[in-house]
């Protein structure tokens, strides 16, 4: 898949995610396991994306957890861990991209797909394109000091009302910073929050995930991973959020 440099998440992402969640070190790392690679189809601005083949993914997880997960990826974009046997689809455009993994999902209307049930969603918004409005709104909520100048520049364009940029956290969320520009979170079941700000909608199960500003500080990108699992697989969430690293 070649969709242009701006459509690819910075290659730092897997390593940056690991460092953020591990607090910058790998002490006590688990022995490496492997999980199956699943190539995901997709569609977007420049046409369909065919599934690619890949080697099994090495992850630092215990054997029981690894045996329940697979690594889903579209083309040369990023990938996510999710329960084995789920379906996946990738969408992309000038403002960003989104990789969706869900059980028994056909993704007939993938561009506007939303989920009230279990799913794992990785979404990247570009700070240098029309995606900057989403990046600035998330940054105002989560990283107002770190992205002050960027947020101010987007507001100053006057394209979207200043009232749309809310400088306070989502009230229901439980947030744990993992670095100056990254955090992990939980949005409780039935609540509105970071976990339900993308494609997951409020439901009967909580949403956990990871959020980070990445790249150029003048026009950063924003990555959001949201994870909602069936109750009997909830124990897999920490491994998925950490990327199995």
C-alpha positions as CSV (number, residue, x, y, z in Angstrom):
1,X,0.0,0.0,0.0
2,X,1.4,3.3,-1.0
3,X,-0.8,6.2,0.1
4,X,1.8,9.0,0.5
5,X,4.2,9.8,3.3
6,X,1.6,11.9,5.2
7,X,-0.7,8.9,5.4
8,X,1.8,6.7,7.4
9,X,2.1,6.8,11.1
10,X,5.7,7.6,12.2
11,X,7.7,4.4,12.3
12,X,8.6,5.3,15.9
13,X,5.1,4.3,17.0
14,X,5.7,0.7,18.2
15,X,8.9,1.6,20.0
16,X,7.5,4.8,21.4
17,X,4.5,3.0,22.7
18,X,6.6,0.4,24.4
19,X,8.8,3.0,26.0
20,X,5.8,5.1,27.1
21,X,4.0,2.2,28.7
22,X,7.2,0.7,30.3
23,X,8.3,4.0,31.7
24,X,11.3,4.1,29.4
25,X,12.8,0.7,30.3
26,X,12.4,-3.0,29.7
27,X,13.3,-4.3,33.1
28,X,11.5,-7.5,33.9
29,X,10.5,-8.1,30.2
30,X,8.8,-11.3,29.5
31,X,10.2,-14.0,27.2
32,X,9.3,-13.4,23.6
33,X,6.3,-15.2,22.2
34,X,4.8,-15.1,18.7
35,X,1.3,-14.3,17.5
36,X,-0.2,-14.8,14.1
37,X,0.0,-11.9,11.5
38,X,-3.4,-11.0,9.9
39,X,-3.4,-8.8,6.9
40,X,-6.3,-6.4,6.7
41,X,-8.1,-5.1,3.6
42,X,-9.0,-1.4,3.4
43,X,-10.2,1.5,1.3
44,X,-9.7,5.2,1.1
45,X,-8.7,8.3,-0.8
46,X,-6.5,6.6,-3.5
47,X,-8.4,3.3,-3.7
48,X,-8.6,-0.2,-2.1
49,X,-5.9,-1.7,0.0
50,X,-5.4,-5.5,-0.5
51,X,-4.5,-7.6,2.6
52,X,-0.7,-8.3,2.9
53,X,1.0,-11.4,4.2
54,X,3.4,-11.0,7.1
55,X,5.5,-13.1,9.5
56,X,4.3,-13.9,13.0
57,X,4.8,-11.0,15.3
58,X,7.1,-11.3,18.3
59,X,5.6,-10.0,21.5
60,X,6.7,-9.9,25.1
61,X,3.8,-11.7,26.7
62,X,3.1,-14.8,28.7
63,X,2.3,-17.8,26.6
64,X,-1.4,-18.0,27.6
65,X,-2.0,-14.3,26.7
66,X,-0.2,-14.6,23.4
67,X,-2.2,-17.7,22.5
68,X,-5.4,-15.6,22.6
69,X,-4.1,-12.7,20.4
70,X,-3.2,-11.9,16.8
71,X,-1.5,-8.9,15.2
72,X,-3.7,-7.1,12.6
73,X,-2.1,-4.8,10.1
74,X,-3.0,-3.1,6.8
75,X,-0.3,-2.7,4.2
76,X,2.7,-0.8,5.5
77,X,0.7,1.2,8.0
78,X,0.6,0.4,11.7
79,X,-0.9,-2.7,13.4
80,X,-2.7,-3.6,16.6
81,X,-3.1,-6.6,18.8
82,X,-6.6,-8.0,19.2
83,X,-8.3,-11.3,20.0
84,X,-7.7,-14.1,17.4
85,X,-10.5,-14.8,15.0
86,X,-11.8,-11.2,14.7
87,X,-12.2,-9.4,11.4
88,X,-10.4,-6.2,10.4
89,X,-10.7,-3.3,8.0
90,X,-8.6,-0.1,7.3
91,X,-9.7,3.3,6.1
92,X,-7.6,6.3,5.2
93,X,-7.8,9.8,3.8
94,X,-6.1,13.2,3.8
95,X,-7.1,13.8,7.4
96,X,-5.9,10.5,8.9
97,X,-6.4,6.7,9.0
98,X,-8.2,4.1,11.2
99,X,-7.7,0.4,11.6
100,X,-10.8,-1.4,13.0
101,X,-10.8,-4.9,14.4
102,X,-14.1,-6.5,15.6
103,X,-15.8,-9.9,16.0
104,X,-18.3,-10.9,13.3
105,X,-18.1,-7.6,11.6
106,X,-18.5,-7.2,7.8
107,X,-17.5,-3.5,7.6
108,X,-20.0,-2.8,4.9
109,X,-20.0,1.0,5.8
110,X,-16.5,1.1,7.1
111,X,-15.9,4.8,6.4
112,X,-18.6,5.7,8.9
113,X,-18.5,2.6,11.1
114,X,-19.1,2.8,14.8
115,X,-19.4,0.2,17.5
116,X,-21.4,-0.3,20.6
117,X,-19.9,-3.7,21.2
118,X,-16.4,-5.2,21.4
119,X,-13.7,-3.7,19.1
120,X,-10.1,-2.6,19.0
121,X,-9.6,0.7,17.0
122,X,-6.4,2.4,16.2
123,X,-6.9,5.9,14.7
124,X,-4.3,8.4,13.6
125,X,-5.2,12.1,12.9
126,X,-2.7,14.2,10.9
127,X,-1.7,17.6,12.4
128,X,-0.5,19.0,9.1
129,X,-3.7,18.5,7.1
130,X,-7.4,18.9,7.8
131,X,-6.9,16.4,10.6
132,X,-5.4,19.3,12.6
133,X,-8.8,20.2,14.0
134,X,-9.2,16.8,15.6
135,X,-5.6,16.9,16.8
136,X,-6.1,20.3,18.4
137,X,-9.4,19.3,20.1
138,X,-7.8,16.2,21.6
139,X,-4.7,18.1,22.6
140,X,-6.9,20.8,24.4
141,X,-8.5,18.0,26.4
142,X,-5.4,16.0,27.2
143,X,-2.2,17.9,26.5
144,X,-3.1,21.7,26.7
145,X,0.3,22.8,28.0
146,X,2.4,20.6,25.7
147,X,0.5,21.7,22.6
148,X,-0.4,25.3,23.6
149,X,1.0,27.0,20.5
150,X,-0.4,24.4,18.1
151,X,-3.9,24.6,19.6
152,X,-3.8,28.4,19.5
153,X,-2.8,28.4,15.8
154,X,-5.7,26.1,14.8
155,X,-8.2,28.2,16.8
156,X,-6.8,31.4,15.2
157,X,-7.8,30.1,11.8
158,X,-11.4,30.8,12.7
159,X,-12.7,27.9,10.7
160,X,-14.2,26.2,13.8
161,X,-15.7,28.0,16.8
162,X,-13.4,28.4,19.8
163,X,-16.1,26.8,21.9
164,X,-15.4,23.5,20.2
165,X,-12.0,23.4,21.8
166,X,-12.6,22.3,25.4
167,X,-9.7,22.7,27.8
168,X,-10.6,20.2,30.4
169,X,-10.3,16.4,30.7
170,X,-13.3,14.1,30.0
171,X,-15.0,14.1,33.5
172,X,-15.7,10.3,33.7
173,X,-12.3,9.1,32.5
174,X,-9.5,7.6,34.7
175,X,-6.2,8.8,33.2
176,X,-2.6,7.8,33.9
177,X,0.1,9.9,32.2
178,X,2.9,7.8,30.7
179,X,5.1,10.7,29.4
180,X,4.8,14.3,28.6
181,X,2.7,13.6,25.5
182,X,1.2,10.1,26.2
183,X,-1.2,8.5,28.5
184,X,-3.3,5.4,29.2
185,X,-7.0,5.7,30.2
186,X,-10.2,4.0,31.0
187,X,-13.7,5.2,30.1
188,X,-16.3,3.5,32.4
189,X,-19.2,1.5,30.9
190,X,-22.0,3.6,29.7
191,X,-20.0,6.9,30.0
192,X,-18.9,9.4,27.4
193,X,-15.2,10.0,27.3
194,X,-11.9,9.6,25.4
195,X,-12.8,6.0,24.8
196,X,-16.1,6.9,23.1
197,X,-14.7,9.9,21.2
198,X,-13.8,8.0,18.1
199,X,-15.6,4.9,16.7
200,X,-16.6,3.2,19.9
201,X,-19.9,4.4,21.4
202,X,-21.1,4.1,25.0
203,X,-22.0,0.6,25.8
204,X,-22.3,-2.0,28.6
205,X,-18.5,-2.5,28.8
206,X,-15.7,-0.1,29.7
207,X,-13.2,1.1,27.2
208,X,-9.4,1.2,27.8
209,X,-6.7,2.6,25.6
210,X,-3.7,4.7,24.8
211,X,-3.4,8.2,23.5
212,X,-0.3,10.2,22.3
213,X,0.8,13.3,20.5
214,X,3.6,12.3,18.0
215,X,6.0,13.9,15.6
216,X,6.5,17.6,14.9
217,X,5.6,19.8,17.9
218,X,4.5,22.6,15.5
219,X,2.0,20.3,13.8
220,X,1.8,17.0,15.8
221,X,-0.2,14.0,14.9
222,X,-2.5,12.3,17.4
223,X,-2.8,8.6,17.8
224,X,-5.7,7.0,19.8
225,X,-6.1,3.3,20.6
226,X,-9.4,2.3,22.0
227,X,-10.1,-1.2,23.3
228,X,-13.4,-2.7,24.4
229,X,-13.4,-6.5,25.0
230,X,-16.1,-9.1,25.9
231,X,-16.2,-9.7,29.7
232,X,-14.6,-13.1,29.3
233,X,-11.6,-11.6,27.5
234,X,-11.2,-8.4,29.5
235,X,-7.9,-9.8,30.9
236,X,-6.3,-9.3,27.4
237,X,-6.8,-5.5,27.5
238,X,-3.5,-4.6,29.2
239,X,-1.5,-6.6,26.6
240,X,-3.4,-5.0,23.7
241,X,-3.0,-1.5,25.1
242,X,0.7,-2.0,25.6
243,X,1.2,-3.5,22.2
244,X,2.5,-6.7,23.7
245,X,5.9,-5.1,24.3
